[in-house]
Amino acid sequence: MTSWGPEHFYVVSCDTLAAGTYRVGVNYYRGSAPESANVMIQVGDIIKDDTIHLSQAEGSAGNDNPEVFANIEVVGDPVNGFTITVDGEN
């Protein structure tokens, strides 16, 4: 993305959801001063909302080393249903 957010990502249908661990993080690609990113994840009744402080721009090298905000664990399948936890909360 080449401009200011907000950026929104949604998983609307569990038909395409796959089991696994998903890491949500933020990269600070370009800039000359510290920045902050407000991040919110909502899974059903679970809401994780916080600010990540980013001390310096990492450029494209940040792709491999984002500031991790949360780990989302998805267990199950579309037929039998899913259990989703955000940093251990479900």
MARLUM-863335 format. One record per atom (N, C-alpha, C, CB): residue in three letters; x, y, z. Coordinates in Angstrom, 2 decimals. Glycine has a CB too. Layout:
REM MARLUM-863335
pt res Ala; X X; Y Y; Z Z
...
***
This chain:
REM MARLUM-863335
pt res Met; X 0.85; Y -1.17; Z 0.00
pt res Met; X 0.00; Y 0.00; Z 0.00
pt res Met; X 0.89; Y 1.23; Z 0.00
pt res Met; X -0.96; Y 0.00; Z 1.22
pt res Thr; X 0.49; Y 2.27; Z -0.70
pt res Thr; X 1.34; Y 3.45; Z -0.84
pt res Thr; X 0.77; Y 4.68; Z -0.16
pt res Thr; X 1.55; Y 3.75; Z -2.28
pt res Ser; X -0.19; Y 4.49; Z 0.72
pt res Ser; X -0.78; Y 5.64; Z 1.39
pt res Ser; X -1.13; Y 5.26; Z 2.83
pt res Ser; X -2.03; Y 6.16; Z 0.64
pt res Trp; X -1.69; Y 6.22; Z 3.54
pt res Trp; X -2.11; Y 5.98; Z 4.91
pt res Trp; X -3.30; Y 5.03; Z 4.94
pt res Trp; X -2.46; Y 7.30; Z 5.62
pt res Gly; X -3.45; Y 4.32; Z 6.05
pt res Gly; X -4.58; Y 3.41; Z 6.21
pt res Gly; X -5.85; Y 4.18; Z 6.41
pt res Gly; X -4.34; Y 2.46; Z 7.39
pt res Pro; X -6.90; Y 3.59; Z 6.88
pt res Pro; X -6.86; Y 2.25; Z 7.46
pt res Pro; X -6.88; Y 1.15; Z 6.39
pt res Pro; X -8.01; Y 2.06; Z 8.40
pt res Glu; X -6.32; Y 0.02; Z 6.77
pt res Glu; X -6.37; Y -1.17; Z 5.94
pt res Glu; X -7.28; Y -2.17; Z 6.66
pt res Glu; X -4.94; Y -1.77; Z 5.69
pt res His; X -8.15; Y -2.82; Z 5.92
pt res His; X -9.09; Y -3.78; Z 6.50
pt res His; X -8.95; Y -5.11; Z 5.77
pt res His; X -10.55; Y -3.26; Z 6.42
pt res Phe; X -8.86; Y -6.19; Z 6.53
pt res Phe; X -8.81; Y -7.54; Z 5.97
pt res Phe; X -9.88; Y -8.36; Z 6.66
pt res Phe; X -7.39; Y -8.19; Z 6.14
pt res Tyr; X -10.67; Y -9.10; Z 5.89
pt res Tyr; X -11.78; Y -9.86; Z 6.43
pt res Tyr; X -11.73; Y -11.30; Z 5.93
pt res Tyr; X -13.12; Y -9.21; Z 6.07
pt res Val; X -12.13; Y -12.23; Z 6.79
pt res Val; X -12.44; Y -13.59; Z 6.38
pt res Val; X -13.93; Y -13.71; Z 6.64
pt res Val; X -11.59; Y -14.70; Z 7.16
pt res Val; X -14.71; Y -13.71; Z 5.58
pt res Val; X -16.16; Y -13.69; Z 5.71
pt res Val; X -16.72; Y -15.10; Z 5.77
pt res Val; X -16.78; Y -12.92; Z 4.55
pt res Ser; X -16.19; Y -15.99; Z 4.96
pt res Ser; X -16.72; Y -17.34; Z 4.88
pt res Ser; X -15.71; Y -18.34; Z 5.39
pt res Ser; X -17.12; Y -17.67; Z 3.44
pt res Cys; X -16.16; Y -19.26; Z 6.21
pt res Cys; X -15.28; Y -20.32; Z 6.69
pt res Cys; X -15.06; Y -21.39; Z 5.63
pt res Cys; X -15.85; Y -20.95; Z 7.95
pt res Asp; X -15.74; Y -21.29; Z 4.48
pt res Asp; X -15.54; Y -22.27; Z 3.40
pt res Asp; X -14.12; Y -22.24; Z 2.86
pt res Asp; X -16.52; Y -22.01; Z 2.27
pt res Thr; X -13.45; Y -21.10; Z 2.94
pt res Thr; X -12.09; Y -20.98; Z 2.42
pt res Thr; X -11.05; Y -20.90; Z 3.54
pt res Thr; X -11.97; Y -19.76; Z 1.53
pt res Leu; X -11.49; Y -20.95; Z 4.78
pt res Leu; X -10.58; Y -20.89; Z 5.92
pt res Leu; X -9.83; Y -22.21; Z 6.05
pt res Leu; X -11.34; Y -20.57; Z 7.21
pt res Ala; X -8.55; Y -22.14; Z 6.32
pt res Ala; X -7.73; Y -23.34; Z 6.49
pt res Ala; X -7.16; Y -23.38; Z 7.90
pt res Ala; X -6.60; Y -23.39; Z 5.43
pt res Ala; X -7.06; Y -24.58; Z 8.45
pt res Ala; X -6.46; Y -24.75; Z 9.77
pt res Ala; X -4.99; Y -24.32; Z 9.72
pt res Ala; X -6.58; Y -26.22; Z 10.26
pt res Gly; X -4.51; Y -23.80; Z 10.83
pt res Gly; X -3.11; Y -23.40; Z 10.91
pt res Gly; X -2.93; Y -22.24; Z 11.87
pt res Gly; X -2.57; Y -23.02; Z 9.54
pt res Thr; X -1.71; Y -21.77; Z 11.98
pt res Thr; X -1.40; Y -20.62; Z 12.81
pt res Thr; X -1.12; Y -19.44; Z 11.90
pt res Thr; X -0.18; Y -20.90; Z 13.75
pt res Tyr; X -1.81; Y -18.35; Z 12.15
pt res Tyr; X -1.67; Y -17.13; Z 11.36
pt res Tyr; X -1.05; Y -16.06; Z 12.25
pt res Tyr; X -3.05; Y -16.66; Z 10.79
pt res Arg; X 0.02; Y -15.45; Z 11.79
pt res Arg; X 0.70; Y -14.40; Z 12.53
pt res Arg; X 0.32; Y -13.06; Z 11.92
pt res Arg; X 2.26; Y -14.60; Z 12.51
pt res Val; X -0.15; Y -12.15; Z 12.76
pt res Val; X -0.53; Y -10.81; Z 12.31
pt res Val; X 0.55; Y -9.85; Z 12.79
pt res Val; X -1.96; Y -10.39; Z 12.84
pt res Gly; X 1.13; Y -9.12; Z 11.86
pt res Gly; X 2.19; Y -8.19; Z 12.21
pt res Gly; X 2.15; Y -6.95; Z 11.36
pt res Gly; X 3.53; Y -8.86; Z 12.08
pt res Val; X 2.99; Y -6.00; Z 11.71
pt res Val; X 3.03; Y -4.71; Z 11.04
pt res Val; X 4.46; Y -4.42; Z 10.61
pt res Val; X 2.49; Y -3.58; Z 11.95
pt res Asn; X 4.62; Y -3.94; Z 9.38
pt res Asn; X 5.91; Y -3.48; Z 8.88
pt res Asn; X 5.87; Y -1.97; Z 8.69
pt res Asn; X 6.27; Y -4.19; Z 7.54
pt res Tyr; X 6.94; Y -1.30; Z 9.05
pt res Tyr; X 7.10; Y 0.14; Z 8.84
pt res Tyr; X 8.11; Y 0.25; Z 7.69
pt res Tyr; X 7.60; Y 0.90; Z 10.16
pt res Tyr; X 7.60; Y 0.45; Z 6.48
pt res Tyr; X 8.44; Y 0.40; Z 5.29
pt res Tyr; X 9.28; Y 1.64; Z 5.07
pt res Tyr; X 7.59; Y 0.17; Z 4.09
pt res Arg; X 8.66; Y 2.83; Z 5.21
pt res Arg; X 9.39; Y 4.03; Z 4.84
pt res Arg; X 8.96; Y 5.18; Z 5.72
pt res Arg; X 9.17; Y 4.38; Z 3.36
pt res Gly; X 9.93; Y 6.00; Z 6.13
pt res Gly; X 9.65; Y 7.18; Z 6.93
pt res Gly; X 10.90; Y 7.61; Z 7.67
pt res Gly; X 8.51; Y 6.92; Z 7.91
pt res Ser; X 10.82; Y 8.77; Z 8.29
pt res Ser; X 12.01; Y 9.29; Z 8.97
pt res Ser; X 11.80; Y 9.48; Z 10.47
pt res Ser; X 12.41; Y 10.60; Z 8.36
pt res Ala; X 10.62; Y 9.21; Z 10.96
pt res Ala; X 10.36; Y 9.38; Z 12.39
pt res Ala; X 9.66; Y 8.14; Z 12.92
pt res Ala; X 9.50; Y 10.66; Z 12.65
pt res Pro; X 9.69; Y 7.93; Z 14.23
pt res Pro; X 8.92; Y 6.80; Z 14.77
pt res Pro; X 7.44; Y 6.94; Z 14.41
pt res Pro; X 9.09; Y 6.72; Z 16.30
pt res Glu; X 6.77; Y 5.82; Z 14.27
pt res Glu; X 5.35; Y 5.79; Z 13.93
pt res Glu; X 4.63; Y 4.84; Z 14.88
pt res Glu; X 5.13; Y 5.35; Z 12.46
pt res Ser; X 3.32; Y 4.91; Z 14.87
pt res Ser; X 2.48; Y 4.00; Z 15.63
pt res Ser; X 1.45; Y 3.40; Z 14.70
pt res Ser; X 1.80; Y 4.72; Z 16.83
pt res Ala; X 1.11; Y 2.15; Z 14.94
pt res Ala; X 0.07; Y 1.48; Z 14.17
pt res Ala; X -0.99; Y 1.00; Z 15.14
pt res Ala; X 0.65; Y 0.30; Z 13.32
pt res Asn; X -2.23; Y 1.38; Z 14.91
pt res Asn; X -3.34; Y 0.88; Z 15.70
pt res Asn; X -3.86; Y -0.37; Z 15.01
pt res Asn; X -4.47; Y 1.96; Z 15.87
pt res Val; X -3.91; Y -1.48; Z 15.76
pt res Val; X -4.31; Y -2.76; Z 15.18
pt res Val; X -5.44; Y -3.33; Z 16.01
pt res Val; X -3.12; Y -3.75; Z 15.11
pt res Met; X -6.48; Y -3.83; Z 15.31
pt res Met; X -7.58; Y -4.49; Z 16.00
pt res Met; X -7.92; Y -5.78; Z 15.27
pt res Met; X -8.82; Y -3.55; Z 16.10
pt res Ile; X -8.06; Y -6.84; Z 16.04
pt res Ile; X -8.50; Y -8.14; Z 15.51
pt res Ile; X -9.77; Y -8.49; Z 16.24
pt res Ile; X -7.40; Y -9.25; Z 15.69
pt res Gln; X -10.79; Y -8.90; Z 15.49
pt res Gln; X -12.03; Y -9.37; Z 16.10
pt res Gln; X -12.38; Y -10.72; Z 15.52
pt res Gln; X -13.18; Y -8.36; Z 15.88
pt res Val; X -12.54; Y -11.71; Z 16.40
pt res Val; X -12.97; Y -13.05; Z 16.03
pt res Val; X -14.14; Y -13.38; Z 16.95
pt res Val; X -11.80; Y -14.12; Z 16.16
pt res Gly; X -15.35; Y -13.28; Z 16.43
pt res Gly; X -16.53; Y -13.50; Z 17.28
pt res Gly; X -16.53; Y -12.47; Z 18.40
pt res Gly; X -16.55; Y -14.94; Z 17.85
pt res Asp; X -16.54; Y -12.95; Z 19.65
pt res Asp; X -16.55; Y -12.06; Z 20.81
pt res Asp; X -15.15; Y -11.65; Z 21.26
pt res Asp; X -17.27; Y -12.72; Z 21.95
pt res Ile; X -14.11; Y -12.23; Z 20.67
pt res Ile; X -12.74; Y -11.90; Z 21.05
pt res Ile; X -12.32; Y -10.64; Z 20.30
pt res Ile; X -11.76; Y -13.09; Z 20.73
pt res Ile; X -11.86; Y -9.65; Z 21.04
pt res Ile; X -11.34; Y -8.43; Z 20.42
pt res Ile; X -9.97; Y -8.14; Z 21.03
pt res Ile; X -12.31; Y -7.21; Z 20.62
pt res Lys; X -8.98; Y -8.01; Z 20.17
pt res Lys; X -7.65; Y -7.59; Z 20.61
pt res Lys; X -7.38; Y -6.27; Z 19.89
pt res Lys; X -6.54; Y -8.68; Z 20.30
pt res Asp; X -7.20; Y -5.21; Z 20.65
pt res Asp; X -7.05; Y -3.86; Z 20.11
pt res Asp; X -5.92; Y -3.18; Z 20.86
pt res Asp; X -8.37; Y -3.05; Z 20.24
pt res Asp; X -4.90; Y -2.74; Z 20.14
pt res Asp; X -3.76; Y -2.12; Z 20.80
pt res Asp; X -2.98; Y -1.30; Z 19.79
pt res Asp; X -2.86; Y -3.18; Z 21.47
pt res Thr; X -1.96; Y -0.60; Z 20.27
pt res Thr; X -1.08; Y 0.20; Z 19.43
pt res Thr; X 0.31; Y -0.41; Z 19.46
pt res Thr; X -1.05; Y 1.67; Z 19.91
pt res Ile; X 0.89; Y -0.54; Z 18.28
pt res Ile; X 2.27; Y -1.01; Z 18.16
pt res Ile; X 3.13; Y 0.21; Z 17.85
pt res Ile; X 2.41; Y -2.11; Z 17.04
pt res His; X 4.20; Y 0.39; Z 18.61
pt res His; X 5.12; Y 1.50; Z 18.36
pt res His; X 6.27; Y 0.99; Z 17.50
pt res His; X 5.66; Y 2.11; Z 19.71
pt res Leu; X 6.49; Y 1.67; Z 16.39
pt res Leu; X 7.50; Y 1.28; Z 15.41
pt res Leu; X 8.61; Y 2.31; Z 15.43
pt res Leu; X 6.89; Y 1.14; Z 13.97
pt res Ser; X 9.80; Y 1.91; Z 15.89
pt res Ser; X 10.86; Y 2.87; Z 16.13
pt res Ser; X 11.57; Y 3.34; Z 14.88
pt res Ser; X 11.85; Y 2.29; Z 17.06
pt res Gln; X 11.65; Y 2.50; Z 13.86
pt res Gln; X 12.36; Y 2.92; Z 12.65
pt res Gln; X 11.84; Y 2.16; Z 11.44
pt res Gln; X 13.88; Y 2.69; Z 12.80
pt res Ala; X 12.00; Y 2.78; Z 10.28
pt res Ala; X 11.58; Y 2.14; Z 9.04
pt res Ala; X 12.52; Y 0.98; Z 8.73
pt res Ala; X 11.57; Y 3.15; Z 7.87
pt res Glu; X 11.95; Y -0.12; Z 8.24
pt res Glu; X 12.73; Y -1.32; Z 7.92
pt res Glu; X 12.85; Y -1.53; Z 6.42
pt res Glu; X 12.10; Y -2.54; Z 8.55
pt res Gly; X 12.13; Y -0.74; Z 5.61
pt res Gly; X 12.13; Y -0.97; Z 4.17
pt res Gly; X 11.54; Y -2.33; Z 3.86
pt res Gly; X 13.55; Y -0.86; Z 3.60
pt res Ser; X 11.82; Y -2.82; Z 2.66
pt res Ser; X 11.26; Y -4.11; Z 2.26
pt res Ser; X 11.82; Y -5.26; Z 3.09
pt res Ser; X 11.53; Y -4.37; Z 0.79
pt res Ala; X 12.92; Y -5.04; Z 3.81
pt res Ala; X 13.49; Y -6.08; Z 4.67
pt res Ala; X 12.53; Y -6.42; Z 5.82
pt res Ala; X 14.85; Y -5.63; Z 5.24
pt res Gly; X 11.62; Y -5.50; Z 6.14
pt res Gly; X 10.65; Y -5.76; Z 7.20
pt res Gly; X 9.68; Y -6.86; Z 6.85
pt res Gly; X 9.90; Y -4.51; Z 7.51
pt res Asn; X 9.60; Y -7.24; Z 5.57
pt res Asn; X 8.68; Y -8.30; Z 5.16
pt res Asn; X 8.94; Y -9.59; Z 5.91
pt res Asn; X 8.80; Y -8.55; Z 3.67
pt res Asp; X 10.19; Y -9.86; Z 6.22
pt res Asp; X 10.54; Y -11.10; Z 6.91
pt res Asp; X 10.59; Y -10.94; Z 8.42
pt res Asp; X 11.87; Y -11.60; Z 6.42
pt res Asn; X 10.41; Y -9.73; Z 8.92
pt res Asn; X 10.57; Y -9.48; Z 10.34
pt res Asn; X 9.58; Y -8.43; Z 10.83
pt res Asn; X 12.00; Y -9.05; Z 10.64
pt res Pro; X 8.27; Y -8.67; Z 10.68
pt res Pro; X 7.30; Y -7.67; Z 11.14
pt res Pro; X 7.24; Y -7.61; Z 12.67
pt res Pro; X 5.91; Y -7.97; Z 10.57
pt res Glu; X 6.74; Y -6.50; Z 13.16
pt res Glu; X 6.44; Y -6.39; Z 14.59
pt res Glu; X 5.17; Y -7.21; Z 14.80
pt res Glu; X 6.25; Y -4.88; Z 15.06
pt res Val; X 5.30; Y -8.34; Z 15.49
pt res Val; X 4.17; Y -9.25; Z 15.65
pt res Val; X 3.16; Y -8.67; Z 16.64
pt res Val; X 4.65; Y -10.64; Z 16.14
pt res Phe; X 1.90; Y -8.70; Z 16.24
pt res Phe; X 0.81; Y -8.20; Z 17.08
pt res Phe; X 0.05; Y -9.35; Z 17.74
pt res Phe; X -0.15; Y -7.35; Z 16.26
pt res Ala; X -0.18; Y -10.43; Z 16.98
pt res Ala; X -0.97; Y -11.54; Z 17.52
pt res Ala; X -0.73; Y -12.80; Z 16.71
pt res Ala; X -2.47; Y -11.19; Z 17.53
pt res Asn; X -0.98; Y -13.92; Z 17.35
pt res Asn; X -0.99; Y -15.22; Z 16.69
pt res Asn; X -2.41; Y -15.76; Z 16.77
pt res Asn; X 0.04; Y -16.22; Z 17.34
pt res Ile; X -2.95; Y -16.15; Z 15.62
pt res Ile; X -4.31; Y -16.68; Z 15.53
pt res Ile; X -4.20; Y -18.16; Z 15.18
pt res Ile; X -5.17; Y -15.91; Z 14.48
pt res Glu; X -4.75; Y -19.01; Z 16.03
pt res Glu; X -4.71; Y -20.45; Z 15.82
pt res Glu; X -6.08; Y -20.92; Z 15.36
pt res Glu; X -4.28; Y -21.20; Z 17.13
pt res Val; X -6.12; Y -21.57; Z 14.20
pt res Val; X -7.36; Y -22.09; Z 13.64
pt res Val; X -7.26; Y -23.62; Z 13.64
pt res Val; X -7.63; Y -21.53; Z 12.19
pt res Val; X -8.22; Y -24.27; Z 14.31
pt res Val; X -8.25; Y -25.73; Z 14.39
pt res Val; X -9.61; Y -26.18; Z 13.87
pt res Val; X -8.00; Y -26.24; Z 15.85
pt res Gly; X -9.62; Y -27.22; Z 13.03
pt res Gly; X -10.87; Y -27.77; Z 12.54
pt res Gly; X -10.94; Y -27.74; Z 11.03
pt res Gly; X -12.04; Y -27.02; Z 13.12
pt res Asp; X -12.19; Y -27.83; Z 10.52
pt res Asp; X -12.41; Y -27.83; Z 9.08
pt res Asp; X -13.81; Y -27.32; Z 8.80
pt res Asp; X -12.21; Y -29.26; Z 8.47
pt res Pro; X -14.12; Y -26.99; Z 7.51
pt res Pro; X -15.44; Y -26.43; Z 7.19
pt res Pro; X -16.60; Y -27.38; Z 7.49
pt res Pro; X -15.48; Y -26.05; Z 5.74
pt res Val; X -16.37; Y -28.68; Z 7.43
pt res Val; X -17.45; Y -29.64; Z 7.66
pt res Val; X -17.79; Y -29.74; Z 9.15
pt res Val; X -17.06; Y -31.02; Z 7.12
pt res Asn; X -16.78; Y -29.85; Z 10.00
pt res Asn; X -16.99; Y -30.05; Z 11.43
pt res Asn; X -16.93; Y -28.76; Z 12.24
pt res Asn; X -15.98; Y -31.00; Z 11.95
pt res Gly; X -16.56; Y -27.68; Z 11.61
pt res Gly; X -16.47; Y -26.40; Z 12.31
pt res Gly; X -15.05; Y -26.09; Z 12.76
pt res Gly; X -17.39; Y -26.38; Z 13.49
pt res Phe; X -14.84; Y -24.85; Z 13.13
pt res Phe; X -13.53; Y -24.37; Z 13.54
pt res Phe; X -13.56; Y -23.88; Z 14.98
pt res Phe; X -13.06; Y -23.25; Z 12.62
pt res Thr; X -12.43; Y -23.99; Z 15.63
pt res Thr; X -12.15; Y -23.31; Z 16.90
pt res Thr; X -11.03; Y -22.34; Z 16.62
pt res Thr; X -11.77; Y -24.32; Z 18.05
pt res Ile; X -11.24; Y -21.09; Z 16.97
pt res Ile; X -10.25; Y -20.05; Z 16.69
pt res Ile; X -9.86; Y -19.39; Z 18.00
pt res Ile; X -10.80; Y -18.99; Z 15.68
pt res Thr; X -8.57; Y -19.28; Z 18.23
pt res Thr; X -8.05; Y -18.57; Z 19.40
pt res Thr; X -7.13; Y -17.46; Z 18.94
pt res Thr; X -7.30; Y -19.54; Z 20.35
pt res Val; X -7.14; Y -16.37; Z 19.67
pt res Val; X -6.25; Y -15.23; Z 19.44
pt res Val; X -5.36; Y -15.12; Z 20.66
pt res Val; X -7.05; Y -13.89; Z 19.18
pt res Asp; X -4.07; Y -15.42; Z 20.48
pt res Asp; X -3.11; Y -15.42; Z 21.59
pt res Asp; X -3.63; Y -16.23; Z 22.78
pt res Asp; X -2.80; Y -13.99; Z 22.03
pt res Gly; X -4.22; Y -17.39; Z 22.51
pt res Gly; X -4.66; Y -18.29; Z 23.55
pt res Gly; X -6.07; Y -18.05; Z 24.06
pt res Gly; X -3.74; Y -18.21; Z 24.67
pt res Glu; X -6.75; Y -16.98; Z 23.61
pt res Glu; X -8.13; Y -16.70; Z 24.06
pt res Glu; X -9.11; Y -17.22; Z 23.03
pt res Glu; X -8.34; Y -15.19; Z 24.30
pt res Asn; X -10.18; Y -17.88; Z 23.53
pt res Asn; X -11.25; Y -18.28; Z 22.60
pt res Asn; X -12.60; Y -18.01; Z 23.20
pt res Asn; X -11.14; Y -19.76; Z 22.24
***
